[in-house]
Amino acid sequence: MTFPPNPGLPSPPAQRRRALMLATQLALASPLLLATAGQAQAEAQAGAEPGLRVQPIKLAQASPADVNALRDYAIPAGPLGPVLGRIAGDAGLNLGYGPAQVDGRMAAPVQGRYSAEEALRTALRGTGLRLQRSADGGYTLVVAPSTAAGAGSVTQLPSVEVTADGATLGPAAGLVALRSSAGTKTDTALIETPQAVSVVTRAQMKAQAVQNVPQAMRYTSGTLTAQRGFSEDGGGLEEIYSRGFLVDQYLDGLRLPSRSLASYGVSAVDPYGLESITLVHGPASVLYGQASPGGVLDLQSKRPTDEPLHEIGFQTGSHGLAQTQFDFSDALDEAGNVRYRITGLGRTADTQVDHVQDKRVFIAPSFSWQMSPDTKFTLLTGYQYDPDGGYYNTLPYVGTQQSASWGKIPTDFDPGEPGFDHHSRKQYWVGYELEHRVNDTWSLSQHARYTGVSNDLRGVFANGWVGDAEDHTLNRYALKMYEQTATATIDNQAKATFDTGAVHHRAVLGLDYQATRFDQRYGYNFSSVPSLDVLNPVYGQAFDAPATTGDYHTNLHQLGLYAQDQLALGQWRFLLGGRQDWARSATRDLLAGGTERQQDQKATWRAGTTYLFDNGLAPYVSYSTSFQPQAGAVLADGGMPKPTTGEQYEAGVKYQMPGHQSFVTLAAFNLRKTNILTTDPVTQLNRETGAIRSRGIEAEAHLTLTREWTVLGSYTYMQVRNTRTDDPTEKNKRPIGTPSHTASAWTDYTLHSGPLAGLGANIGVRFVGSSFGDAANTFSTPSYTVVDAGLHYTMPHWDFSLNAANLFDRNYVASCMYSMNACNYGSRRLILAGATYSW
């Protein structure tokens, strides 16, 4: 048997070059490339000797309650000395430092609700200094380890290191995050954001030993992360649903190639290269342009660290998994202004399905340059190659969920064709972030990236039974598909922090642009692929490789202008934003000839308000909208469809326990998506008559109960219905694979003292309710519950871990998609053991 080669498509011609040229012109036009302002000097403190930790800000000693009390801060970036003095003075803290320590250093902005200690630590970010509590209860500044070698000698009195019980300062710290920029494009406390926002931190990803982004979102409210079972969980196709809708992924705030355009050629960034993952629940087009009404999933890359980082790790586990990873970061100059980071891994493994492998090579170099106290440049790059992209297939309902007379199909059964099946993916990205503080009011930033993804898929897929299940023989068909996506994205922002009377403002003005080239070539063979006996499979029988029946090239362009203002008046917080987008696309059919063109423009907006009670409660309400073009689709009358639109009302309450690293969100939402394409049951042509309503309740808690004990929990009730459709059998029915109830709980307990210090254990439970397997809701798959567990031990230079997903090896069907011929087994037990050495 001979199969024809499946070569890649030729490199994109003039269209892609024009897109890159336009992105380059936008970059050159940015005001960020103007001359930067000179460096501001810190105020000197009279009588202090350089290099000594003396001349403290001597104030009335604050009580512990005062230190832990949360205050509202709106301090812009500025000279370090005055900023620290203002924070310490307001709280009555004793803070000591010498002029040489703060001279020439700039404080980071402090915006939001903090304790005094948290505010000081926030101001010190990126300065090379850290806060330390002395034996007398006061505070001093000491040089962080990363800059100690290059800093002058600093005489320090005996002191005790502080482990704060307060909030983390951003998504990267600990298991609980209290701040994020994903929901507002400003560094904002989650409690002040009038929309549900969930953050998965680096620490959580490590503790749960996640292998892909969907696994990292398992314990997040409102999400479905394995709707296609092992086909998703095993890395074959990463899909995440929020509030009933498939969401697009963004990397560092810029859109990645997604399922809204491609079938299989979408990005799948390895989570080892991420610092955090943030889900903004519900419409977010005001900030991100075209986006799913279900929300935006923003992945934050690892970046150069202030302190030296050197680690290398090894992992082994089920199915012969072998993985090596490394993560290095350090300064390249004595002053610490130029830093690098390089993160990478290599993995090879079999999977729970025979003949299917999972292989990956990933590397992500990054570089940062503090050009002046006011200007910083960061370069972010990455390359990932999956020569074997994991499993993607389906099986019939009878034989999986329902037993046949001969039993059930084993979960390791391969319905494909090992000699023909192939799935590989390559992706790369090069981007930068340029930030400049103009003055105490204005700052400018520019984020840009070029991303390329190519996906080569050949596969034989099950297509129901020959006759019925009693024959235990599967019909099969073959597919070949090659997809290639290239995207250039740029986002220019101007931010202003100012007051108008008693109202404090944080405003953002932005102009962004996206240019995407998408090429897709595919073919099917439904006629000559041999059937397969599941009880006695015989692979390697001859059949014709699919001929190419579709070859399309699509170009998309989107330009967006947006504005947002966050207002603070006493304990009230208000948010108002608006955006105008212009989008156009052209899809060329290379086989039949002809080009379909589409132009759209859409205005979106959002508004919300929050009230911050002194006890940590914060009720909020909000309204938001979204849009998403339907490129490449054609209506029954030959016209082009309008973009889908989303509209959401949300109300809820958030709770941040004063002085503790804990956060709770309870949200109720009513979300509607319209202009959905439906297929006329008679003509089989598209009509834009569909609408889906999703409404429900989400609860999510991230609790640090003690220094040792952390608890995460979530619950979602979601009522999703097709409210408008051309097919009467589908009206008011629940969409396929969408459960009404999901819940999860996970807890970790780690000892920090005593003979077993460093030893910890965690356990988690995940529940997914029943879902329907077809649009008419004629059959369903039942609910399932799985348990995860882990052990970990930390000692000087070493971390050891042992994790088990689906600890009790529950055998279940995750869902069925579209018919009783397309059901998906869930992931079986996966055990991973790891060791990491750091120095």
N, C-alpha and C positions, 0 to 999 in steps of 0.2 A: 504494500500500500504506500503510495507516495502522495504527500500533501504539498501544495505549492507554498513557496515562502510567503511571509506576511511582512513585507518591508514597511518601514515608516514612511509617512507622507513627506514630500519635499519640504524644505524649510519655507516658511511663509514669505511671500514676495512683497511687493510694494506696499500692500495694506499695512503689514506689521511695521515696516520701516516708517510709514507716515505716522502711525500711532506713537512710535518711540520718539520721532522728531517732535511731535506735539507735546509729549510729556517733557522732553528736554527743554522746549521753549518755555513751558510753564515754570520749570525749575529756574531757568535763567532769569525769568521775569520776577522771581520772588523777592520781596523786600528783605529777606534774610541775607541776601548776598551783598547788601550794602555794608558800608564800613560799620564796625561795631563800636560801641561806646567804650570809653576808658574804664579802667578798674577803679571802683570806689574804695576808699580807705576806711578802716574801722576806727572808731573813736578810741584814743588812748586813755588809760585810767591813771590819774595822777598818783605819783609816789611809788609806783610798782617797778620792781627791777625786772628787766627782760629775762625770760627763761625760768622764773620762779613761779610756783603755784601760790601766789599771794594776792593781796589786795582784793578780797572778796567783796561781793555786793552784800553788805551786812544789813539785814532787815529783821523785823520781828519774826521769831521762829514760828513757822506754820505748824499747825497740828496735823496729825496724819489724815484726819478727815478733810482738812483744807487741801492737802497735797493731792488726795485722790478725787477731789471734787472736779466735775467736768465743767469746763468753761468754753465759751464760744470765742474762737480766735479768727481774725481776719488780717494777718500780718503778711505783707508781701515780702519777697526776697529782698535782702538788703545786707549791709555790713553786719558781720556776725555779732560783734560786741553789743551794739545797741539792741539788736533783736533779743539776745539772751537776757540782757538787763531788763527789758520790758516784760518778758515772760516771768522772770524770777521776781521782779518787783511787784507785779500784779498779784502773785500768789504768796508773797512773803517768804520766799525761799532764800537760804544762804548758799550762794553760788560763787566759787572762787576760781579765778584764772588769771594768767599773766598777759600783758599786751602782746608779747611775742606769739602767743598761741592763737589769738584771734586776728592779728594784724593781716590785712590782705585777704581774709577769708570771707566768703559770702554765705549767709544763712539761706536755707531752702525756705520757700513760702510755708506758712502755717495757716491753713484754712480749714475750719471745721470745729468739731467739739472734742476736746481733749482734757485730760488731767494735766497739771503743770509739768509733771515729769515727762509725759508723752509729748507735750508741746516742745519741750527742750530737745528731746531726741529727734523729733521731726525737723526742727531747725538745723540740727547738726548733720543731717543726711548729706553725704557727698563732701564733707569738709575734711575728712581724715581724722576727726576727733570723735570721742565718745564720752558719754556722761558716766560718772562714777560717784557713788555715795561714800563719804568718808565716815570714820568711826563716830564722829560727833553728830551725825545725822544730816550734815550739810552735803553739798555737791561740789565736785571739781570736774575739770576737763582734763582728759588724758589723751595722748596720741594713740590712735587705733593701731593695732599690730601691723596693718599693711603699710603704714607710713612711718613707723617707728625708726626703721633703718635710715630713712632719708631726712628725718627731722632732727632738729637740734636737741640737745640734752634738756630734759625737763625734770626738775627735782619734784618728787611727789611725796607727800606724807603718807603714812600707812592708811590704807583704805579697804573698803569691803565692796565687792562687785554687787550691783543691784540686779535682781531678777524681777522685773516689774510685773505686778499683778494686773496692770492696766491693759489697754487695747494694743493690738498690733498696729504697726504704722502703715501697712500696705498688704497687698495680696500675698507677698512672698514670705511673710513672717508667721511661723507656727501653723497650727491646724485651723485657726480661726482668723479670718480677715474682717476688718471693720471699715476698710476704705477701698475704693476702686475708681478708676477714671473711665471705665467702659460705659457707664450709664449717662455720663454728662460730658465727656472729653475734658474734664478737669478733675484734679485730685479731690474727691468728695467723700465724706463719710457716708456709708451706706444708709445710716439712719436719716440722713438729710435728702436722700434721693427718693422722689415720690413714685417709685415703680419698684417692683420686686427685682432684686439683683442677687445672684448666687455666685460665690467665688469658691473654686477648688484650688487650694494652695499647693505649692511644691511639697510641703510636708505631708499633706494628705495623699498626694500621688505616690510618694515614696512609701508611706506606711501601708498603703493598700496594694503596692506592687503592680500598678496598672501597666498594661502593654499597649494600649491605644487610647485615643481621646474618648470614645464612647464608654469604655470601662471607667474612666476618671469621673464620668457624670452619673454613675449608678446611684449615688446617694443624694442626688439633687431633686428637689421637688419639681413637679410639672413636666418631667422629661421621660421619654422612652428611648432607651439606648440600645436595645437588642430586639427591635421589632421583627427583624429577619433572623433571629436566633443566632446560631453559630456563623451564618454567612456574614453577619455584622461583627459579632463579638470576636470572631476569628480573624478579622482584618480584611476579609474579601471586599467589603463595601461598607464604609463608615457612614452611617446615617444617625442623626439625632433629631428627635421630635420634641418640640416644646409647645404645650397647650394645644396639642393635636396637629401641629403643622411642622413640616420639615424645615429646619433652620439652616442658614448658611454659616460657614465658618470664616472668621477674619483672623489675620495674624498681625499683631501689633497695630490694630485699628484699621487695617487695610484688607479689603475683600480678597479671599482666595477663590480659585476655580471651584465651582460648586455644582450640585445636582440640579439646580434650576436651569442649567444649560446642558451639561454633559450627562451621559448615562453611567459610565464607569470611570472616566478620566478626571477624577476630582482629587484634590489634595488630601493627604492623610499624614499630618506631621507627627513624628514620634514624640510622645509626651516627655521623654527624657530631656528633650531640648527646650522644655517649657518651664517658666517660672510660676505661671498660674493660668487658670482657665476661668473666664467669667461669662455667665449667661445673663443677658438682659432679657427678662421675660416680657413678651409682648412687642408690639410695633416699636421700631427705633429708626425709621427712615429719616427723621429729622436730622440725625447725626451721620447716618451711614448711606443715605440714598436708597437705591433699590434693595429691598430686604424682605424676608419672610415676615408675615404678621405674627408668627410664633415667637420671634425674638432674634437676637444676635448673639453668636457664640464667639467671644474674642479670646484668642490664644496669645499669651504674652511670652516672648522669647527670653531665654536666659541672656544676661548682659554682663559685661565686665563688672567685677565686684570691687568694693572699696578695700576689702581684706584679701590677702593671698588665698587662693583656693587650689588645692591639688588633690585629686582623688581618682582612683582607678578601681573598678569593681568587676566582679564576676558573678554570673547567675547560671543556674542549671535547674532542671525540673522535668515535668511531665513531657512525654513525647520526644525525649532526647534533646531537649532545649539546651543550647549552649550560647551564652551571650557574654561579651566583654564591653564595658563602657568606661569612658574617662571624661573628666571635667576639670580643666585647668584655667586659672585666671590669676593675673598678677600685673604689676606696674612695669612699664617699659622705660620709664625715666625715674630719676631720683626723687623728683617732686611728686610723683604719682599722678601727673596730669594726663599721661598717655597710658592706657590700659588695654589689655586684650583678654579674650576668653575663647576657648575652643572646647567644644563639647562633641562627643561622638560615641557611636556604638556599632557593633557588629553582632548579628544574631542568625542562627540557623536552628531549625526545629522541624520535626514532623508535626502533624496535627491530629485531632481526634478522628479525622476521616482518612481512610487508607489512600495512599498515593498522592496526598496533598501536603505540600510543605509551606513553611513560613520562613522567608529569609529577608534580611534587611541590612543595609549599610547606610549609616547616617553620620553626617559631620556638619557642624554649624560654627564657623569662626565668626567672632565679632570683635569690634575695636571701638574704643571711645577716646576722645581727645577733648579735654577741658581747655579750650583755646584761650579763654580768659575767665575771670570770675562770672562774666555775664553770658558767655557763649560756649556751647557744647555741641560736638559732632559725634554721632554714633553710627557705625557701619554694622549692618546685620545681614549675614549671608547664610546659606544652607544648601546642602545637597543630600538627597535621599534616593536610594535605589532599592527597589524590592524585586529581585529577580524571580521570586516565587511569592505571589501576593495573597496566598491564603485561599480559603474555600469559599465558593459561591455556587449554590445549587438548591433545589427544592425536591420534595418527595410527596407522594399522595397522602391524603387524610387517612384512608383505610390502609393500614400497615404502619402508621406512625401513632396518631392519636387513638384511632380505633383499631383493635386487633382484627386481623384476617383469620381464617380457619387455621392457617399455618403459623400464626403468631405475628410478630412485628419486625419491621426492617431494623437491623442493628444500627446504632448511631455511628458506627465507623464505616458504614457501607458507602462506597463511592459510586454514584449513578452515572458518572462521566466516563471518559475514555482516556486512560493514562497516557497513551501514545500520541494523543492529539491535544489534550488540554494544556493550556499555557496562559498564565496571567502575570505580567510584569508591569511595573510602574516606575517611572523616573520623574523626579521633580527637583527643581532648583529655584533659588530666589536670591536676589541681590537688592538690598535696600538701605536707606539711611534715614536718620532723624537729625535735624539741625534745629537747635533751640537758641534763642537770643533774648535776653532781658534788656529792653530798651531803657526803661526807667522803673520807678516804683509802681507805675500804673500799667504800662504796656509790656507785653512780651510777644514774640513772634516764634512760630515753629513751622517746620515743613517736614512731612513724612512722605517718602516715596519708595516704591519697590517695583521691580520687574520679576514676574513669576512665570515659570514654564513647567508644564505637566504633560507627559506623554504616557498613554496607557495602551498596552497591547493585550487583547483578550481573545483566546480561542477556547471554546468549550463545547462539550456535549452535555445537554441538560435533560432531566427527566420531564416527561410530558404526559403523565397519567398512565393508567394501566391499559394493556392490550386486552380488550374484552372487559374483564373485571378483575378484582384483586385475587380471586381464587386461582387465576392463571399465574400469579406471582411473576409476571413479566411486564417490564416497563416499556412504554413508548419513549422514544428519545428524538431530539432534534439537535442540530449543530448551529453554532453561531461563531462568526469571527467579527471582531470590531476593533478598529484602531482609532484612537482619539488623541488629539493634540491641542493643548490650550496655551496661549501666551497672553499675559495680562500686564499692562503697565498702569500703575495707579499712583496718584499724587494727591496729597491733602495739605493745603496751606491754611494756617490758623493764626489769627491775631486775638490775643486774650488781654482783657483789661480788668483790673481790680480797682474799684473806686467807691466813694461814698457820695450820696446825695441826701444831705440832711441826716436823718436817723437810719437811712436805708443803705446797707452795704451791698455792692454789686460784684458779681463775677461774670463777665460777659465774654462770649466767644463769637467771632466772625470767621467764617470759613468758606473756602472755594476748593472743591475737589473735582477730579477728573479720572475717568477709567476708560481704557481702550483695551478691548479683548478680541483676539482672533481665535476662533474655534473651528477645527477641522475634524470631521467624522466620516469614516468609511466603514461600511458593514455589509454583511451578507448572511443569509439563513439557508439551511437545508432541512426541510421538514419531511422529505420524501424517502431518502435512501439510507438514513442512519439505522443500523441494526438495533433491534430491541434487546433488552437485557433481563435475564432471569435473576431475580434477587437472591434466590436460594442456591443457584449454581451459575454465578456470573462468568461469562467468557468475554474477555476484552481482546481487542486487536483485530476485529473483523473489518474488512475493507468497506469504505464508503467514500463518496465524493466530498471533497472540501467545499464549503459554501462559496458560490460565486458572488462577486460584489454586486449588490442590488441598490445600494445607496451611497452617495458620495457628496457631501455638503461642506461648504465653507461659509462660516458666519462671522461677520464683523459687527461688534457692538461698541458704541461710544456713549458715555454719560457725563454730563457736566452738571454740577450741583453748587448752589449758593445757599448758605445757611447762616442762621444767627440764633443765639441762645443767651438768656440772661438768668442767672441765679441770684435771687434777692433775699437778704436777711434783714428782718425787722424785729428786733427783740428775739422772742422765741419762735417767731413765724419764719418759715422758709417757703419761697415761691420759685417756680420754674416756668419759663415761657420760651418756646422756641418755634421757629418756622423755617421752611426750606422750599426752594423751587428747583426742580430737576428738568433737564432736557435730555432725552434719550433717543437714539436712532440705531437701527440695525439693518443689515442687508444679508440675506441668506441666498447663496448661489448653488444651484443644483448642477453638478458637473456632469451628470449622466443625461438628464432630460433637457438640460439647458434652462435658461431663465433665472431671474433673480427676484426674490420677494423682499420688498423694502418696507420699513415701518418707522414711524416717527411718533414720539409721545412726549408730552410734558405734564408734569404733575406737581401740585403744591401739597405739602404735608406739614403738619404742625403738632405740637404737644403742649400741654399745660398741666401743672400740678402744684399742690401745696401740702406742707407738712407743719405740724405744731410740735415743738420739742418740750415736753414736760420735764420738770426737774428730777422726777423719779426714773427717767430713762425711757418712758413711753413716748411714742411718736406716731399718732394717727395721721393718715395721708389719703388724698384722693388725686386721681390723675386721668387725663384723656390723651390718647396718642393715635397716630395714623401711620399707614405704610403703603407702599406700592411696589409692584414687581412686574417688569415687562415680560411678555410671553413671546420671546423671539423665536422665529422659525415656524410658528403655528399659522394655519390658514383656516378661515371660516368657510361655512357652506356657500356663502355668496361670493367667495374669492377674495374677500377683504381680510385685513389684519386685525387681530383681536386687541382690545384695550388692555392695559396692564391690570393685573389683579390688584385689589385694594383691601386694606385692612383697617379696622376701626375698633378701638378698645376703650372701655371704661374700667377703671380699677380703683378699688378702695381697700384700705388695710390698716394695719398697725404694726409698727416695728418696736422692738424693745432691746435696748443696750444697757445691760446691768451696770450701774455706775461703779467705776473702779475695777471692773472685771473684764476679762477677755471673752465675752459671750455676746451672742446676737441672735434674735428671734424675729421672724417675719411671718405674719398672717395676712394673706391677700385674697380678695374676692375679685373676679374679673368676668367681664362680658365682652367677648371678642367675635368679630364677624369678618369673614373674607368673602368678597364678591368678585364678579366677572370671571368666575372659574369656567374653564372650557368643559362642556359636557358633550357626549356623543349621542346624536339622534338615533334611537333604536331602529328606525326604518331606513334612513339614508346612510347611517354610519358616518355622517359628517359632523364637524365641530360647530357648536353654538356656544356663545358666551352667556349662558343662562344659569350657571351654577352659583350656589352660595352655601357656605358652611358657617354655622354658629358654634362657638365654643365658650362655655361658661362654667365656672367652678370655683373651688377654693383650694389654695395651696398653703401649707404650713411647713416651715423649715426652721430648725434650731441648730446653732453651733455654740456649744456650751463648754467652757473651761471651768469645771466645778471646783477643782483644786489644782495645784501645780502638777499633780500626778494624773488627774482623771479628766478626760475629754469625752464629750458625747455629741454625736451628730444624729439628727433625726429629720424625717420629712414625711408628709402625707399629702396626697392629692386626690380630690374628687373632681372629676371632669365630665361634663355632659356635652358631648360633641354630636351635632346632627347635620345631615344634609337638608337644609331648609328649602332649597330650590334646585330642581333638576328636571331634565326632559324625560327621564325614565320614572314612571310612577312607582315602580317597585323599590326605588331607592329613596323616595322622599321621606323625610323625618327619620331616616335610618342612621345608625352610627357608622362612621367611616371604618374601613377595614383595619384590623389590627390595633384598634384604639380602646384600651380598657377604661372603665369608669373610675376604678380605684387603683392607686399604687401607694406603697408605703415602704419606708426603710428606717433602720436604726443601726448605728455603728458606734462602738465605744472603745477607747484605748486607755489602758492604765500602765504608767511607767514609773518605776521607782527611781528616785533621785538621791537617796541617801541609804546608808546601811550597807551591809556586806553584799547585797544584791543590787546595788545602785547600777543603773543602766539597763536593767532587765525590764521588759514590757510585754504586754499581750493585748490583743484586740480581737473583737468579734463583731460581726455584722449580720443583719437579716434583711433580705430584700423580698418584697411581695409585689407581684404584678397580677392584676385582676384578669378576668376572662375577657375575650375579645371576639368579635365576629370575623369570619374568614371570607365573606363575600359582601358585595355592596347591598344586596337585598336582605342581608342578615338572616339567612336561612340556616346557617350552622355556625358553631363557635368552638373555640379552644378554651379549656378551663384555666383557672388561675393557677399560679405556682409560687412557691416560696423556696428560696435557697439561702444557705448560710455560708458566710465567709469568715475566716479566722486567720490570725497571724501571731507570731512571736518575734521579738527583736531584742538585740542586746548590743549595747554600746560600751566600748572601752577605749582607752587612749589609742588613737589612730585607726581603730577598727570599728566597723558596724557589721553586724550579722543579722540576717532576717530569714524567716520561714513563713510563707503565706500559702493559704489554700482558698481558692475560689470554688464555690459549690462544694463545700467541705464534705457533705454526706452523699455526694455524687447523685443528685436528683436527676432522674431521666424524665424529660418533659418536652412538650412541643411549645415553642415560644409563640407561634402564631401561624395562620395560613393567610396567604395573600392572593386575593382575586378569585380563587376557586379551590375546590377540594383536591386539585392536582398540584398545588403549590404550597406545601407546608414546610415548616422549618423547625428542626430539632434545636433545642437550646444547648448551651455549652455544658459539657460534662466537667467533672472535677479537674482542676488545674493546680498543681503544686509547684511552687517556685522557691528555691533556696538561693540566697545571695550573700556575698561578702564584699565589703568596700574598705579599701585602705586609703587613708588621707594623711597628709603631712603639710 
